[in-house]
């Protein structure tokens, strides 16, 4: 029947996301996507018009899940513990799998030939939304007077720091080192010792 997809879109986009994560957006071809998803190239083009649209749709689903996880990690009643939970979630997320998978957002942002405005907008949206989640948590009354920075500056510092943790994870593959670095950031962000 014309206009009706003959494949499971959720599974197709999940498989596409896994491929983009493994191979990188730039290096992934429509042929790769067809082989990985089991959907013919023509059907993928008809449904998505190309790999950019496939990536942005898959990334949007990924982003929704990741933001829910991030907010859950930030839910602790103590703001310092909430930020520690956020760092733990970040470290756990990027070190899943064997070999570790790293951070999809950072990995895609760092690709040399990836200058797609749509992809850049999607990646910036993810980073901005994570920063908003941290800022909202640190703006609550229980954090007042405990932060060494404003909630907005602290949130920006946390998110920028997590991007650096991504690089350290790639270089050292050492979760203890990542946790130690997170602890140092907590010391800089909060006035009192835990």
C-alpha positions in Angstrom: 0.0 0.0 0.0 1.5 3.4 -1.0 2.4 5.7 1.8 2.5 3.0 4.5 5.9 2.0 5.8 6.6 -1.7 5.4 9.1 -1.7 8.3 9.2 -1.1 12.0 10.3 2.6 12.3 11.4 2.3 15.9 13.6 -0.7 15.3 15.0 0.8 12.1 15.9 4.1 13.9 17.4 2.2 16.8 19.6 0.2 14.5 20.6 3.3 12.5 21.5 5.1 15.8 23.8 2.2 16.8 25.5 2.3 13.4 26.0 6.1 13.6 27.4 5.7 17.1 29.8 3.0 16.0 30.9 4.2 12.6 30.2 8.0 12.9 27.7 10.1 11.0 30.1 11.1 8.2 31.4 7.6 7.5 28.0 6.0 7.5 26.4 5.6 4.0 22.8 4.9 3.0 24.1 1.5 1.8 25.4 0.9 5.4 22.1 1.9 6.8 20.2 -0.4 4.4 22.4 -3.3 5.3 22.2 -2.6 9.1 18.5 -2.0 9.2 17.5 -4.7 6.7 15.4 -2.0 4.8 16.1 -1.4 1.2 17.8 1.8 0.3 14.9 3.0 -1.8 12.5 2.5 1.1 14.8 4.4 3.4 15.1 7.3 0.9 11.3 7.4 0.5 10.8 7.4 4.2 13.6 9.7 5.3 15.0 11.5 2.2 18.5 10.7 3.3 20.8 9.9 6.2 20.7 13.4 7.7 16.9 13.0 8.4 17.5 9.5 9.7 20.1 10.7 12.1 18.1 13.6 13.4 15.0 11.4 14.0 17.1 8.7 15.7 19.0 11.3 17.7 15.7 13.0 18.8 14.5 9.6 20.3 17.9 9.1 21.9 17.9 12.6 23.3 14.4 12.1 24.9 15.6 9.0 26.7 18.9 10.5 27.8 17.3 13.7 29.2 14.9 11.6 31.2 17.8 9.6 32.6 19.7 12.9 33.3 16.8 14.4 35.2 16.4 11.2 37.2 20.2 11.3 38.1 19.7 14.9 39.2 16.7 14.1 41.4 18.6 13.6 44.7 17.3 15.8 47.5 20.8 17.1 48.2 22.2 19.4 45.4 25.7 18.2 45.8 24.6 14.6 45.6 22.4 15.5 42.7 25.4 16.8 40.7 27.4 13.8 41.8 24.6 11.6 40.5 24.7 13.5 37.2 28.4 12.8 36.9 28.0 9.1 37.7 25.2 8.9 35.1 27.5 10.6 32.5 30.4 8.3 33.3 28.2 5.2 33.2 26.6 6.3 29.9 29.8 6.8 28.1 31.5 3.7 29.4 28.8 1.2 28.5 29.7 -1.6 26.2 32.9 -3.3 25.2 34.7 -1.5 23.7 33.2 1.5 25.5 30.8 3.5 23.3 31.8 7.0 24.3 29.4 10.0 23.9 27.4 10.1 20.7 26.9 13.9 20.9 30.5 14.7 21.4 31.6 12.0 18.9 29.4 13.4 16.2 30.2 17.1 17.0 33.9 16.3 16.6 33.7 14.8 13.1 35.8 16.8 10.7 33.4 16.8 7.7 30.2 17.1 9.6 29.0 20.6 8.9 25.3 19.9 8.5 23.3 22.8 10.2 20.5 20.3 11.1 22.9 18.0 12.9 24.7 20.8 14.6 21.3 22.2 15.8 20.3 18.7 17.1 23.6 18.3 19.0 23.5 21.9 20.4 19.9 21.2 21.5 21.1 18.1 23.5 23.8 20.0 25.2 21.6 23.0 25.9 18.8 20.8 27.4 21.3 19.0 29.7 22.6 22.4 30.8 19.0 23.5 31.5 18.3 20.4 33.6 21.4 21.0 35.7 20.6 24.7 36.1 17.0 24.0 37.1 18.2 21.6 39.8 20.8 24.0 41.1 18.3 26.9 41.1 16.2 25.3 43.8 16.2 26.8 47.3 18.2 23.9 48.8 21.3 24.9 46.7 21.1 28.6 47.7 24.3 29.7 49.5 26.0 26.4 48.8 27.3 27.0 45.3 30.5 28.9 44.6 29.0 30.1 41.3 25.5 31.1 40.2 23.3 28.2 39.2 23.6 29.2 35.5 27.4 29.4 35.7 27.6 26.2 37.7 25.4 24.4 35.1 27.6 25.7 32.2 30.7 24.5 34.0 29.3 21.0 34.7 28.2 20.5 31.1 31.5 21.8 29.7 33.4 19.6 32.2 31.4 16.5 31.1 32.6 17.2 27.5 36.2 17.1 28.8 35.4 13.8 30.6 34.5 12.3 27.3 38.0 13.0 26.0 39.6 11.7 29.1 37.5 8.5 28.8 38.7 8.0 25.3 42.3 8.5 26.2 42.5 6.5 29.5 39.4 4.2 29.7 39.7 4.6 33.4 36.5 5.1 35.3 38.4 5.8 38.6 40.1 8.7 36.9 36.8 10.0 35.7 35.2 9.8 39.1 38.2 11.5 40.7 37.9 14.4 38.2 34.1 14.6 39.0 35.0 14.9 42.7 37.4 17.7 41.9 34.6 19.6 40.1 32.3 19.1 43.1 34.9 20.7 45.3 35.1 23.7 43.0 31.3 24.1 42.7 30.2 23.7 46.3 31.4 25.8 49.2 31.2 23.2 52.0 32.9 19.8 52.0 30.6 16.7 51.9 
